[in-house]
Amino acid sequence: MTRVKMKQYGVGLFLLGVSLAAAGQQDAQLSMYLRNPLQFNSAHAGSNGLLRTTLIHRAQWVGWEGAPRTQWISAHTPVLRNRIGVGFTGLTDRSGTRGHREFMSHIAYHFPKPIKGFRLSTGLSLGVQSNWFDFTNLHAYDPGDPIQAAPYREAAFNAGFGAMAFKDEYYVGFSVPHLIEQPMGFQGTGPVQRRHYYLTAGYVLSVNSVIDFRASSLVRKVYGAPMTVDVGGEVWMDDFISVGAMLRWREGIGFQVSYRHDAAWRFYYAVDMPLNGLMNRNFGSHEIGISWDFGPMRPAFQSPRFF
């Protein structure tokens, strides 16, 4: 076997291993999960006490052709004297020949009175998600194959659930963003989108009147794949600018900065790098985000310092 063929087989086996590993966790990965919590937990709808809109773009494994590219959009606001929160999230995720889109509407109920010192919120989501496969640009042995004639698309409904509990300095949440398991492969074949279970938590430590330290974590579990754990910390200075770091247990490390331009506009950037054999094969994963707030701050049930 020639060296060229050995290299081709090696690359093929490596990509196959990455694909099999990715099949276990299909929800798009986001390092700046604190900037878009509604994507993971419907209970956040309306929790900021004003209308908030967020846009985030993630470029994963920069330098690889066909690497994942993901965009998020969300908006939510309180209604009925902050008792109810409503909003929506949208997502577009593409990797190689496969793409995924979803649009979810969210509604949350914020309990008006604390229960044993905790302020509680529960939320539900309902929407539609679609998968598509575009084989038109593949170099196949049979150019007349009908599979290559046009992209293939399929759509299905889904629903989610979430709950949050807060005190002044910390919070904890649990959610299942996709309750209905759907096939993700071509024409109903291949892997199934399993339920992902999320557990989130955070703590705010006020160092002085200007500096806050905010710790957070996100634990994700799905059947057939190892549990993933993200832990991070940020230092906020006068709620104006922050710098932080995160660790994805046994997978990667990352850094992020946030800048609050004024009472309405916020800007975010994050980068994370793998801690395995992928480190030397790409230029990391990068995220940029922006959010816009409209209206007076009337927090429904939480301190606005968290998100």
WOURPE-V318066 format. One line per field, one symbol per residue. ss: DSSP state (~ for helix, > for strand, _ for the rest). psi: psi as a letter, one per 30 degrees, with the letter a starting at -180 (. if undefined). burial: # if it has 16 or more other C-alpha atoms within 10 Angstrom, else .. A space follows every 50 residues. Layout:
BEGIN
ss: ???
psi: ???
burial: ???
END
This chain:
BEGIN
ss: __~~~~~~~~~~~~~~~~~~~~__________~~~~~~~__~~~______ >>>>>>>>>_________>>>>>>>>>>>____>>>>>>>>>>>>__>>> >>>>>>>>>>____>__>>>>>>>>>>>>>>>>____________~~~__ _>>>>>>>>>>>>>>>___>>>>>>>_____>>__~~~___>>__>>>>> >>>>>>____>>>>>>>>>>>>_____>>>>>>>>>>___>>>>>>>>__ _>>>>>>>>>____>>>>>>>>>>____~~~___>>>>>>>>>>______ _______
psi: kleeeeeeeeeeeeeeeeeeeffejfkkkjehfffhffefjfffkgffgl kkkkkkkkjkhkfkkglkkkkkklkllllhhgekklalkkkkkkjbfklk klkkkkkkkjkfkkjhfkklkllllkakkkklkjgfgkjlfjfgkfefel kkklllllllklkkkkaefllklkljfjekkkkflkhglalkjlkkkkkl llkkjjeafekkkjkllkkkkkkgllkkkkklkkjkjhheklklllkjkg elllllkkkjeafekkkkkkklklhaffegglhakkkklklkkklkjike glkffe.
burial: ......................######.##################### ############.....###########...#############...### ###########......##########.########...........#.. ...#...###########.##########..####.....########## ####......############.....#########....########.. .#########....##########.......############....#.# ###..#.
END
